[in-house]
Amino acid sequence: MPTTLAPSKDPAEDRSTVRALLRLWPYVRPVRARLGSAAFVAVLASCVGLVIPLVLKWMVDGPVADRDPAGVWLGALYLLLLGLAEALLFGLRRWLVARPLAGVEAGMRADLYRHLQRLPVAFHDRWPSGQLLSRGTTDLMLLRMFLAFPLTFLLVNGVTILVGVGIMLVQDWTLGLVILGPAVPVVITCAVFEKKYSAVARRAQDQVGDLTTVVEESVLGIRIIKGFGRHRSQARAFHELSHTLRGTELRKARLLAAIWAVIVTLPEVAIGAALVVGAVQVADGSLSAGTLVAFLSTALALRWPVESIGFLLAMSQEAATATDRYFEVLDAEVESDAATGSRAAGPTGVPPLERDRDRDQDREPGRAGEGGTPQAVQAWEKAPRGAGQRATPRAGGDAGRLEGLRFENVRFRYPDAPPGSPPLLDRIDLHIRPGESMALVGATGSGKTTLTALIPRLHEVTSGRITLDGQDITALPREELRAMVAVAFEEPTLFSASVGENVLMGAGEGTGPDALERALAVAQADFAHALPQGTDTQVGEQGLSLSGGQRQRLALARAVVGRPRFLVLDDPLSALDVHTEAAVEAALRRVLADTTALIVAHRPSTVLLADRVALLSRGRIAAVGTHHELLRTNAEYAHLMSGAEEQEDDRR
């Protein structure tokens, strides 16, 4: 059951609606001329409407009293022209605001999407996706509606009321005071309403986000729901949230009904009182019938501006809470490219490092050629690297100018971890040499995936530093860093796009079909050519139209397609069968020979891909060595591998 995120401000706290809505000004400013013109046209239209009672006064006191049919027809023509002018002016106002406000909404939605892409992973771990989705859809729709209608008509109706009251006071000040009698209780009612409605409106919008989260999770997890027969429990959860939202919406409706009852009833009583007082004055001869007709017509013309105050205030409160919710996301701190650690001085002149002599001994004889694709591997070795990426030389030659991947006294704890809790990773010191591949082994929950996420800065280290070829990763722009480091996660994520588009996401701009074919060959993902439209086949949402092993192979192809300098693989072969795994390993060895790689491994067959192994235990690096060395010298490692070998035997 999703829980509503606590807003940055308590909805029950006093807050300024005006101050919240003023945050929209940067978006409104480019179209302020059109919105100002629309407001002026609307004010003009309302003032034209207030001229109609004055024409009625002239008709009653003139042509009607004088029994002049020609004058009556002339007055009717004036009324017709005034009505047409009012209608045309309101139509012009609508035309003036339609296009710019659609642009404002589109711009705000684009800014929100761009900002979401730049927010750190920790933010997305905390926020339910439904809450973010509702802010980008429902809340922005409310803001567009506010800018199109209440923003203009709060001004227009205010001016209309002031002008109308002025006209009535000029016609007869005593009747004007009668009409103004309900003004004080109406203002008090609006002030009370605004405070209560604001809290309820915020609660309703948060509950819409919760409901959206449930719907989204139910759609994405439909296989689990059906597989375990949990549709009834999901339906109950949806019903409970729907019932809660229904109650909140009814609360909003009751508040709106209460203020509307006050705003409608009091002015109607005042108009009735004015009618009685005016009729007495006409009977006494102190007031002309035309003046009374004009006065009452003006009062009736002001009914709509007065009665609309209720729902205009309601829409303004909803817009203010929508603005708060929108900027809660935009105010979240994005990933910054500014250096947060010490800048590296460049190449440090580390002398050439010899490769471990046990490298070839740690691999089973003959495995390098099993199930491989020699043509694909040869093409891979001859192919150029992606834009902005250069090969990482192996030992000897130019390797002395490189340092590989190094962790120096790295500590990490999640930002929202309880105060005083121990770090998840503590004093990590690890060096992966240039062109070397290292397997990272550890028990479940030891922090392997978190450690790999620190390299592309999906999470920020709490202390210590990580360097690539001697350069602190915090001194690199994120875009440049992530062009150097490719990642394949244990849980492969595919997008609603073609197979080719999903794979080529891991390459630079302008990467051609040859790179796609080489990557598919390395990942043993030739199944893509057998799909209905080949590599142009749409894989569907999250790639659920493919098997787990197929998704994992495409994710691996995406990681290697750009021939990155540094490669991070989080148990990339866990979903593959034995024969496919052997074929992938055979091709992957050639790729790993030309890059610096860190591989999270749980099975001996994956460990054998690496030159050396690092054992992660209780958040620390407990041992580093070759596979055979650790088997002989480290009981924990031997225990982990023995369990893995038993599982391998069961699979076979």
MARDOVEX-749448 format. One record per residue (C-alpha): residue number from 1; residue in one letter; x, y, z. Coordinates in nm, 2 decimals. Layout:
N
NUM:A:X:Y:Z
...
END
This chain:
652
1:M:0.00:0.00:0.00
2:P:0.16:0.33:-0.10
3:T:0.19:0.60:0.15
4:T:0.15:0.97:0.07
5:L:0.47:1.16:0.08
6:A:0.47:1.43:0.34
7:P:0.47:1.76:0.16
8:S:0.74:2.01:0.22
9:K:0.49:2.22:0.42
10:D:0.21:2.10:0.64
11:P:-0.11:2.16:0.45
12:A:-0.28:2.27:0.77
13:E:-0.02:2.54:0.82
14:D:-0.11:2.90:0.73
15:R:0.04:2.98:0.39
16:S:0.00:3.26:0.14
17:T:-0.21:3.16:-0.16
18:V:-0.08:3.46:-0.35
19:R:0.28:3.38:-0.27
20:A:0.24:3.03:-0.39
21:L:0.08:3.14:-0.72
22:L:0.34:3.41:-0.78
23:R:0.59:3.13:-0.84
24:L:0.42:3.08:-1.17
25:W:0.53:3.42:-1.29
26:P:0.84:3.30:-1.47
27:Y:0.62:3.08:-1.69
28:V:0.35:3.34:-1.73
29:R:0.59:3.63:-1.81
30:P:0.66:3.54:-2.17
31:V:0.28:3.55:-2.25
32:R:0.19:3.83:-2.02
33:A:0.10:4.06:-2.31
34:R:-0.16:3.82:-2.44
35:L:-0.30:3.75:-2.09
36:G:-0.31:4.12:-2.01
37:S:-0.49:4.19:-2.34
38:A:-0.74:3.91:-2.26
39:A:-0.80:4.05:-1.92
40:F:-0.86:4.40:-2.06
41:V:-1.10:4.26:-2.32
42:A:-1.29:4.07:-2.05
43:V:-1.31:4.39:-1.83
44:L:-1.44:4.58:-2.14
45:A:-1.70:4.31:-2.21
46:S:-1.82:4.32:-1.85
47:C:-1.84:4.70:-1.86
48:V:-2.04:4.68:-2.18
49:G:-2.28:4.45:-2.00
50:L:-2.32:4.72:-1.73
51:V:-2.43:4.97:-1.99
52:I:-2.74:4.76:-2.07
53:P:-2.92:4.87:-1.74
54:L:-2.86:5.24:-1.83
55:V:-3.02:5.18:-2.17
56:L:-3.32:5.02:-1.99
57:K:-3.35:5.33:-1.77
58:W:-3.35:5.55:-2.07
59:M:-3.62:5.34:-2.24
60:V:-3.84:5.32:-1.93
61:D:-3.82:5.69:-1.84
62:G:-3.82:5.80:-2.21
63:P:-3.99:5.61:-2.49
64:V:-4.20:5.38:-2.27
65:A:-4.32:5.67:-2.05
66:D:-4.38:5.89:-2.36
67:R:-4.55:5.60:-2.55
68:D:-4.29:5.63:-2.83
69:P:-4.28:5.30:-3.03
70:A:-3.99:5.43:-3.25
71:G:-3.79:5.50:-2.94
72:V:-3.86:5.15:-2.80
73:W:-3.73:4.99:-3.12
74:L:-3.42:5.21:-3.11
75:G:-3.36:5.10:-2.75
76:A:-3.40:4.74:-2.85
77:L:-3.14:4.79:-3.13
78:Y:-2.90:4.94:-2.87
79:L:-2.96:4.64:-2.64
80:L:-2.89:4.39:-2.93
81:L:-2.57:4.57:-3.03
82:L:-2.45:4.58:-2.68
83:G:-2.53:4.20:-2.63
84:L:-2.34:4.12:-2.96
85:A:-2.04:4.33:-2.85
86:E:-2.03:4.16:-2.51
87:A:-2.04:3.81:-2.67
88:L:-1.77:3.90:-2.93
89:L:-1.54:4.04:-2.67
90:F:-1.57:3.73:-2.45
91:G:-1.50:3.52:-2.75
92:L:-1.19:3.72:-2.83
93:R:-1.07:3.68:-2.47
94:R:-1.10:3.30:-2.51
95:W:-0.90:3.31:-2.83
96:L:-0.63:3.52:-2.68
97:V:-0.56:3.28:-2.39
98:A:-0.60:2.94:-2.56
99:R:-0.27:2.91:-2.74
100:P:-0.03:3.08:-2.49
101:L:-0.17:2.88:-2.20
102:A:-0.13:2.55:-2.38
103:G:0.23:2.66:-2.43
104:V:0.27:2.74:-2.06
105:E:0.14:2.40:-1.96
106:A:0.37:2.23:-2.22
107:G:0.67:2.43:-2.09
108:M:0.60:2.34:-1.73
109:R:0.56:1.97:-1.81
110:A:0.89:1.97:-2.01
111:D:1.07:2.14:-1.72
112:L:0.93:1.89:-1.48
113:Y:1.04:1.60:-1.70
114:R:1.39:1.74:-1.75
115:H:1.42:1.80:-1.38
116:L:1.32:1.44:-1.30
117:Q:1.59:1.31:-1.53
118:R:1.85:1.52:-1.34
119:L:1.74:1.42:-0.99
120:P:1.95:1.16:-0.80
121:V:1.85:0.80:-0.77
122:A:1.79:0.85:-0.40
123:F:1.51:1.09:-0.48
124:H:1.33:0.84:-0.70
125:D:1.38:0.57:-0.44
126:R:1.18:0.78:-0.20
127:W:0.90:0.91:-0.42
128:P:0.61:0.69:-0.54
129:S:0.59:0.71:-0.92
130:G:0.22:0.79:-0.91
131:Q:0.28:1.10:-0.71
132:L:0.53:1.23:-0.97
133:L:0.29:1.13:-1.25
134:S:-0.01:1.32:-1.09
135:R:0.21:1.63:-1.06
136:G:0.29:1.61:-1.43
137:T:-0.07:1.56:-1.54
138:T:-0.35:1.65:-1.30
139:D:-0.17:1.93:-1.12
140:L:-0.06:2.09:-1.45
141:M:-0.41:2.07:-1.58
142:L:-0.54:2.25:-1.27
143:L:-0.28:2.52:-1.32
144:R:-0.38:2.57:-1.69
145:M:-0.74:2.60:-1.59
146:F:-0.65:2.85:-1.32
147:L:-0.45:3.07:-1.57
148:A:-0.73:3.04:-1.83
149:F:-1.03:3.13:-1.60
150:P:-1.00:3.22:-1.23
151:L:-0.68:3.43:-1.28
152:T:-0.86:3.65:-1.53
153:F:-1.20:3.66:-1.38
154:L:-1.09:3.73:-1.02
155:L:-0.97:4.06:-1.17
156:V:-1.26:4.10:-1.41
157:N:-1.53:4.02:-1.16
158:G:-1.36:4.25:-0.90
159:V:-1.36:4.54:-1.15
160:T:-1.72:4.46:-1.25
161:I:-1.84:4.46:-0.89
162:L:-1.67:4.79:-0.82
163:V:-1.80:4.96:-1.13
164:G:-2.15:4.81:-1.08
165:V:-2.16:4.93:-0.72
166:G:-2.05:5.27:-0.83
167:I:-2.33:5.29:-1.08
168:M:-2.59:5.19:-0.82
169:L:-2.46:5.44:-0.57
170:V:-2.48:5.71:-0.83
171:Q:-2.84:5.61:-0.92
172:D:-2.95:5.60:-0.55
173:W:-2.72:5.59:-0.26
174:T:-2.97:5.46:-0.01
175:L:-3.05:5.15:-0.23
176:G:-2.68:5.11:-0.28
177:L:-2.62:5.08:0.09
178:V:-2.89:4.82:0.11
179:I:-2.71:4.62:-0.15
180:L:-2.38:4.66:0.02
181:G:-2.51:4.52:0.35
182:P:-2.40:4.16:0.30
183:A:-2.05:4.25:0.20
184:V:-1.89:4.21:0.55
185:P:-2.04:3.86:0.62
186:V:-1.94:3.75:0.27
187:V:-1.58:3.86:0.32
188:I:-1.56:3.68:0.65
189:T:-1.71:3.36:0.50
190:C:-1.45:3.37:0.22
191:A:-1.16:3.41:0.46
192:V:-1.28:3.11:0.67
193:F:-1.35:2.90:0.35
194:E:-1.00:2.97:0.20
195:K:-0.82:2.83:0.50
196:K:-1.03:2.51:0.53
197:Y:-1.05:2.44:0.16
198:S:-0.68:2.47:0.11
199:A:-0.60:2.18:0.35
200:V:-0.88:1.96:0.20
201:A:-0.76:2.04:-0.16
202:R:-0.41:1.94:-0.08
203:R:-0.52:1.62:0.08
204:A:-0.73:1.53:-0.22
205:Q:-0.44:1.59:-0.47
206:D:-0.21:1.38:-0.26
207:Q:-0.47:1.10:-0.25
208:V:-0.50:1.12:-0.63
209:G:-0.12:1.06:-0.65
210:D:-0.16:0.75:-0.42
211:L:-0.44:0.62:-0.63
212:T:-0.23:0.67:-0.95
213:T:0.05:0.47:-0.79
214:V:-0.18:0.18:-0.71
215:V:-0.31:0.18:-1.07
216:E:0.04:0.20:-1.22
217:E:0.17:-0.08:-1.00
218:S:-0.12:-0.30:-1.07
219:V:-0.07:-0.26:-1.45
220:L:0.30:-0.32:-1.43
221:G:0.27:-0.61:-1.19
222:I:-0.03:-0.77:-1.36
223:R:0.16:-1.10:-1.41
224:I:0.22:-1.12:-1.04
225:I:-0.13:-1.03:-0.95
226:K:-0.28:-1.29:-1.18
227:G:-0.01:-1.55:-1.10
228:F:-0.08:-1.54:-0.73
229:G:-0.45:-1.47:-0.76
230:R:-0.43:-1.14:-0.58
231:H:-0.67:-0.95:-0.79
232:R:-0.92:-0.93:-0.50
233:S:-0.68:-0.79:-0.25
234:Q:-0.56:-0.53:-0.51
235:A:-0.92:-0.44:-0.58
236:R:-0.98:-0.39:-0.21
237:A:-0.67:-0.17:-0.18
238:F:-0.79:0.03:-0.48
239:H:-1.14:0.05:-0.34
240:E:-1.01:0.17:0.00
241:L:-0.81:0.45:-0.16
242:S:-1.10:0.54:-0.39
243:H:-1.34:0.55:-0.09
244:T:-1.09:0.78:0.10
245:L:-1.06:1.01:-0.21
246:R:-1.44:1.01:-0.24
247:G:-1.48:1.12:0.12
248:T:-1.22:1.40:0.07
249:E:-1.40:1.52:-0.25
250:L:-1.73:1.52:-0.07
251:R:-1.57:1.73:0.20
252:K:-1.46:1.97:-0.07
253:A:-1.81:1.97:-0.21
254:R:-1.97:2.04:0.13
255:L:-1.73:2.34:0.19
256:L:-1.81:2.47:-0.16
257:A:-2.18:2.43:-0.10
258:A:-2.16:2.61:0.23
259:I:-1.99:2.92:0.09
260:W:-2.21:2.92:-0.22
261:A:-2.52:2.91:0.00
262:V:-2.39:3.21:0.19
263:I:-2.28:3.40:-0.12
264:V:-2.60:3.33:-0.31
265:T:-2.85:3.38:-0.03
266:L:-2.72:3.71:0.12
267:P:-2.71:3.90:-0.21
268:E:-3.06:3.77:-0.30
269:V:-3.20:3.89:0.03
270:A:-3.03:4.23:-0.03
271:I:-3.18:4.26:-0.38
272:G:-3.52:4.17:-0.24
273:A:-3.49:4.44:0.03
274:A:-3.37:4.69:-0.24
275:L:-3.68:4.60:-0.45
276:V:-3.91:4.67:-0.16
277:V:-3.74:5.00:-0.06
278:G:-3.72:5.11:-0.42
279:A:-4.09:5.03:-0.49
280:V:-4.19:5.24:-0.19
281:Q:-3.98:5.53:-0.32
282:V:-4.13:5.50:-0.67
283:A:-4.48:5.51:-0.51
284:D:-4.38:5.82:-0.31
285:G:-4.25:5.98:-0.63
286:S:-3.90:6.02:-0.49
287:L:-3.75:5.77:-0.74
288:S:-3.84:5.72:-1.11
289:A:-3.94:5.38:-1.23
290:G:-3.66:5.38:-1.49
291:T:-3.40:5.44:-1.22
292:L:-3.54:5.15:-1.01
293:V:-3.54:4.92:-1.32
294:A:-3.18:5.02:-1.40
295:F:-3.07:4.97:-1.04
296:L:-3.23:4.63:-1.01
297:S:-3.09:4.53:-1.36
298:T:-2.74:4.63:-1.24
299:A:-2.78:4.44:-0.92
300:L:-2.89:4.13:-1.12
301:A:-2.60:4.18:-1.36
302:L:-2.37:4.16:-1.05
303:R:-2.52:3.83:-0.93
304:W:-2.28:3.62:-1.15
305:P:-1.96:3.80:-1.05
306:V:-2.06:3.78:-0.68
307:E:-2.18:3.41:-0.69
308:S:-1.87:3.30:-0.89
309:I:-1.65:3.41:-0.60
310:G:-1.70:3.07:-0.43
311:F:-1.57:2.84:-0.70
312:L:-1.31:3.10:-0.82
313:L:-1.16:3.09:-0.48
314:A:-1.19:2.71:-0.48
315:M:-1.01:2.68:-0.81
316:S:-0.75:2.93:-0.69
317:Q:-0.68:2.72:-0.38
318:E:-0.65:2.40:-0.59
319:A:-0.41:2.58:-0.82
320:A:-0.21:2.70:-0.52
321:T:-0.17:2.35:-0.38
322:A:-0.10:2.22:-0.73
323:T:0.18:2.49:-0.75
324:D:0.32:2.38:-0.42
325:R:0.32:2.02:-0.53
326:Y:0.48:2.10:-0.86
327:F:0.76:2.31:-0.70
328:E:0.82:2.04:-0.44
329:V:0.97:1.84:-0.72
330:L:1.14:2.13:-0.89
331:D:1.29:2.25:-0.56
332:A:1.46:1.91:-0.51
333:E:1.83:1.93:-0.55
334:V:1.96:1.79:-0.88
335:E:2.28:1.61:-0.95
336:S:2.54:1.87:-0.98
337:D:2.84:1.86:-1.21
338:A:3.04:2.08:-0.98
339:A:3.33:1.90:-0.82
340:T:3.26:1.78:-0.47
341:G:3.60:1.62:-0.41
342:S:3.96:1.69:-0.49
343:R:4.05:1.73:-0.85
344:A:4.31:1.48:-0.98
345:A:4.63:1.62:-1.12
346:G:4.62:1.39:-1.42
347:P:4.84:1.09:-1.50
348:T:5.06:0.99:-1.21
349:G:5.32:0.78:-1.39
350:V:5.25:0.45:-1.23
351:P:5.49:0.20:-1.36
352:P:5.37:-0.09:-1.58
353:L:5.20:-0.36:-1.39
354:E:5.24:-0.72:-1.47
355:R:4.93:-0.93:-1.52
356:D:4.87:-1.21:-1.27
357:R:5.04:-1.52:-1.38
358:D:4.74:-1.72:-1.27
359:R:4.51:-1.54:-1.52
360:D:4.49:-1.82:-1.77
361:Q:4.52:-2.09:-1.50
362:D:4.20:-1.96:-1.33
363:R:4.00:-2.04:-1.64
364:E:3.88:-2.38:-1.75
365:P:4.07:-2.52:-2.05
366:G:3.88:-2.48:-2.37
367:R:3.61:-2.25:-2.23
368:A:3.73:-1.95:-2.43
369:G:3.61:-2.11:-2.75
370:E:3.29:-2.29:-2.64
371:G:2.98:-2.16:-2.82
372:G:3.17:-1.84:-2.92
373:T:3.12:-1.65:-3.24
374:P:3.47:-1.59:-3.38
375:Q:3.35:-1.36:-3.66
376:A:3.17:-1.14:-3.42
377:V:3.47:-1.13:-3.18
378:Q:3.71:-1.05:-3.46
379:A:3.49:-0.77:-3.58
380:W:3.46:-0.64:-3.22
381:E:3.84:-0.62:-3.19
382:K:3.87:-0.43:-3.52
383:A:3.58:-0.19:-3.46
384:P:3.64:0.17:-3.35
385:R:3.53:0.29:-3.01
386:G:3.24:0.52:-2.95
387:A:3.27:0.89:-2.96
388:G:3.48:1.03:-2.67
389:Q:3.59:0.68:-2.56
390:R:3.94:0.54:-2.59
391:A:4.08:0.20:-2.54
392:T:4.23:0.11:-2.20
393:P:4.56:-0.05:-2.28
394:R:4.65:-0.38:-2.12
395:A:4.97:-0.43:-1.93
396:G:5.28:-0.30:-2.10
397:G:5.30:-0.03:-2.36
398:D:5.10:0.28:-2.25
399:A:4.95:0.12:-1.94
400:G:5.19:0.31:-1.72
401:R:5.01:0.63:-1.78
402:L:4.68:0.48:-1.65
403:E:4.57:0.38:-1.31
404:G:4.25:0.19:-1.37
405:L:3.97:0.20:-1.12
406:R:4.05:0.27:-0.76
407:F:3.85:0.30:-0.43
408:E:4.03:0.49:-0.16
409:N:3.89:0.47:0.19
410:V:3.53:0.48:0.06
411:R:3.24:0.50:0.30
412:F:2.88:0.51:0.21
413:R:2.55:0.53:0.40
414:Y:2.21:0.63:0.26
415:P:2.12:0.99:0.32
416:D:1.79:0.89:0.49
417:A:1.95:0.63:0.71
418:P:1.88:0.66:1.09
419:P:2.13:0.88:1.27
420:G:2.41:0.69:1.42
421:S:2.35:0.38:1.21
422:P:2.67:0.21:1.07
423:P:2.76:0.28:0.71
424:L:2.66:0.02:0.45
425:L:3.01:0.03:0.30
426:D:3.31:0.11:0.53
427:R:3.67:0.19:0.44
428:I:3.67:0.03:0.10
429:D:4.01:0.02:-0.05
430:L:4.03:-0.16:-0.39
431:H:4.24:-0.12:-0.70
432:I:4.14:-0.26:-1.04
433:R:4.43:-0.23:-1.27
434:P:4.41:-0.09:-1.63
435:G:4.26:-0.36:-1.86
436:E:4.19:-0.59:-1.56
437:S:3.85:-0.75:-1.48
438:M:3.77:-0.81:-1.12
439:A:3.48:-1.01:-0.98
440:L:3.30:-0.88:-0.67
441:V:3.17:-1.16:-0.45
442:G:2.98:-1.14:-0.13
443:A:2.67:-1.27:0.06
444:T:2.33:-1.13:-0.02
445:G:2.30:-0.78:0.13
446:S:2.67:-0.72:0.17
447:G:2.65:-0.41:-0.05
448:K:2.78:-0.53:-0.39
449:T:2.52:-0.35:-0.60
450:T:2.55:-0.03:-0.39
451:L:2.93:-0.04:-0.45
452:T:2.89:-0.06:-0.82
453:A:2.63:0.22:-0.82
454:L:2.90:0.45:-0.67
455:I:3.11:0.44:-0.98
456:P:2.87:0.62:-1.22
457:R:2.76:0.83:-0.93
458:L:2.41:0.69:-0.90
459:H:2.48:0.74:-0.54
460:E:2.74:0.98:-0.39
461:V:3.01:0.85:-0.15
462:T:2.98:0.96:0.21
463:S:3.36:0.99:0.24
464:G:3.67:0.88:0.06
465:R:3.70:0.89:-0.32
466:I:3.69:0.69:-0.63
467:T:3.92:0.75:-0.92
468:L:3.93:0.65:-1.29
469:D:4.28:0.66:-1.43
470:G:4.38:0.88:-1.14
471:Q:4.10:1.13:-1.18
472:D:3.84:1.18:-0.90
473:I:3.50:1.10:-1.04
474:T:3.35:1.40:-0.86
475:A:3.58:1.62:-1.07
476:L:3.43:1.49:-1.39
477:P:3.10:1.62:-1.55
478:R:2.84:1.34:-1.50
479:E:2.78:1.32:-1.88
480:E:3.15:1.26:-1.94
481:L:3.18:1.01:-1.65
482:R:2.88:0.81:-1.77
483:A:3.02:0.81:-2.13
484:M:3.33:0.64:-1.98
485:V:3.15:0.39:-1.76
486:A:2.88:0.15:-1.89
487:V:2.66:-0.04:-1.65
488:A:2.45:-0.36:-1.69
489:F:2.22:-0.41:-1.39
490:E:2.10:-0.74:-1.25
491:E:1.74:-0.63:-1.31
492:P:1.74:-0.53:-1.68
493:T:1.52:-0.24:-1.77
494:L:1.39:-0.20:-2.13
495:F:1.19:0.08:-2.27
496:S:0.88:0.09:-2.49
497:A:1.10:0.12:-2.80
498:S:1.26:-0.11:-3.06
499:V:1.52:-0.37:-2.98
500:G:1.78:-0.16:-3.17
501:E:1.69:0.17:-2.99
502:N:1.71:-0.01:-2.65
503:V:2.06:-0.14:-2.72
504:L:2.19:0.18:-2.89
505:M:2.11:0.38:-2.57
506:G:2.44:0.26:-2.45
507:A:2.63:0.42:-2.74
508:G:2.71:0.77:-2.85
509:E:2.53:0.97:-3.11
510:G:2.57:0.85:-3.46
511:T:2.65:0.48:-3.37
512:G:2.57:0.27:-3.68
513:P:2.41:-0.07:-3.73
514:D:2.75:-0.24:-3.73
515:A:2.80:-0.16:-3.37
516:L:2.45:-0.29:-3.29
517:E:2.52:-0.62:-3.47
518:R:2.85:-0.66:-3.28
519:A:2.69:-0.60:-2.94
520:L:2.41:-0.84:-3.01
521:A:2.66:-1.10:-3.11
522:V:2.87:-1.06:-2.80
523:A:2.56:-1.08:-2.58
524:Q:2.43:-1.39:-2.78
525:A:2.12:-1.19:-2.85
526:D:2.08:-1.31:-3.21
527:F:1.72:-1.39:-3.12
528:A:1.65:-1.03:-3.20
529:H:1.68:-1.10:-3.57
530:A:1.41:-1.37:-3.55
531:L:1.15:-1.12:-3.40
532:P:0.87:-1.01:-3.64
533:Q:1.04:-0.69:-3.74
534:G:1.39:-0.79:-3.64
535:T:1.58:-0.52:-3.44
536:D:1.30:-0.28:-3.52
537:T:1.05:-0.49:-3.32
538:Q:0.89:-0.29:-3.03
539:V:0.96:-0.48:-2.71
540:G:0.66:-0.33:-2.52
541:E:0.65:-0.17:-2.18
542:Q:0.96:-0.28:-1.97
543:G:1.03:-0.54:-2.23
544:L:0.78:-0.78:-2.07
545:S:0.71:-0.94:-2.41
546:L:1.06:-1.10:-2.39
547:S:1.18:-1.36:-2.15
548:G:1.40:-1.27:-1.85
549:G:1.71:-1.41:-2.02
550:Q:1.64:-1.22:-2.34
551:R:1.60:-0.89:-2.15
552:Q:1.92:-0.96:-1.97
553:R:2.11:-1.02:-2.29
554:L:1.98:-0.70:-2.45
555:A:2.09:-0.51:-2.13
556:L:2.44:-0.67:-2.17
557:A:2.45:-0.57:-2.53
558:R:2.35:-0.21:-2.43
559:A:2.64:-0.21:-2.19
560:V:2.91:-0.32:-2.44
561:V:2.78:-0.15:-2.76
562:G:2.98:0.17:-2.70
563:R:3.30:-0.01:-2.61
564:P:3.34:0.18:-2.28
565:R:3.67:0.23:-2.10
566:F:3.52:0.10:-1.78
567:L:3.25:-0.17:-1.75
568:V:3.03:-0.24:-1.45
569:L:2.83:-0.57:-1.47
570:D:2.59:-0.65:-1.18
571:D:2.55:-1.03:-1.21
572:P:2.48:-1.00:-1.59
573:L:2.43:-1.37:-1.66
574:S:2.20:-1.47:-1.37
575:A:1.89:-1.54:-1.60
576:L:2.07:-1.74:-1.87
577:D:2.07:-2.11:-1.92
578:V:2.40:-2.30:-1.90
579:H:2.47:-2.32:-2.27
580:T:2.38:-1.96:-2.35
581:E:2.59:-1.85:-2.05
582:A:2.89:-2.04:-2.18
583:A:2.85:-1.88:-2.53
584:V:2.82:-1.53:-2.37
585:E:3.12:-1.58:-2.15
586:A:3.33:-1.69:-2.45
587:A:3.25:-1.37:-2.64
588:L:3.26:-1.15:-2.33
589:R:3.62:-1.26:-2.24
590:R:3.74:-1.08:-2.55
591:V:3.55:-0.77:-2.46
592:L:3.68:-0.77:-2.10
593:A:4.04:-0.81:-2.23
594:D:4.01:-0.46:-2.37
595:T:3.84:-0.28:-2.08
596:T:3.86:-0.23:-1.71
597:A:3.57:-0.41:-1.55
598:L:3.41:-0.48:-1.22
599:I:3.17:-0.77:-1.22
600:V:2.93:-0.86:-0.94
601:A:2.93:-1.24:-0.94
602:H:2.74:-1.51:-0.76
603:R:2.84:-1.82:-0.96
604:P:3.18:-1.97:-1.02
605:S:3.13:-1.96:-1.40
606:T:3.10:-1.58:-1.38
607:V:3.39:-1.55:-1.14
608:L:3.61:-1.72:-1.39
609:L:3.56:-1.43:-1.63
610:A:3.77:-1.21:-1.41
611:D:4.14:-1.19:-1.35
612:R:4.10:-1.14:-0.97
613:V:3.83:-1.16:-0.71
614:A:3.74:-0.92:-0.43
615:L:3.54:-1.06:-0.14
616:L:3.30:-0.80:0.02
617:S:3.19:-0.90:0.37
618:R:3.01:-0.68:0.62
619:G:3.06:-0.37:0.41
620:R:3.44:-0.42:0.38
621:I:3.68:-0.58:0.14
622:A:3.78:-0.89:0.33
623:A:4.02:-1.04:0.07
624:V:4.15:-0.99:-0.28
625:G:4.31:-1.26:-0.49
626:T:4.26:-1.51:-0.77
627:H:3.98:-1.75:-0.76
628:H:4.20:-2.04:-0.67
629:E:4.39:-1.85:-0.41
630:L:4.08:-1.74:-0.23
631:L:3.94:-2.10:-0.24
632:R:4.26:-2.22:-0.06
633:T:4.30:-1.93:0.19
634:N:3.95:-1.79:0.27
635:A:3.69:-2.00:0.43
636:E:3.40:-1.75:0.37
637:Y:3.48:-1.74:0.00
638:A:3.51:-2.11:-0.02
639:H:3.17:-2.14:0.15
640:L:3.01:-1.90:-0.09
641:M:3.15:-2.07:-0.40
642:S:3.06:-2.42:-0.27
643:G:2.70:-2.32:-0.23
644:A:2.71:-2.16:-0.58
645:E:2.86:-2.48:-0.73
646:E:2.58:-2.69:-0.58
647:Q:2.32:-2.46:-0.74
648:E:2.51:-2.48:-1.07
649:D:2.49:-2.86:-1.05
650:D:2.12:-2.84:-0.97
651:R:2.07:-2.62:-1.28
652:R:2.26:-2.86:-1.50
END
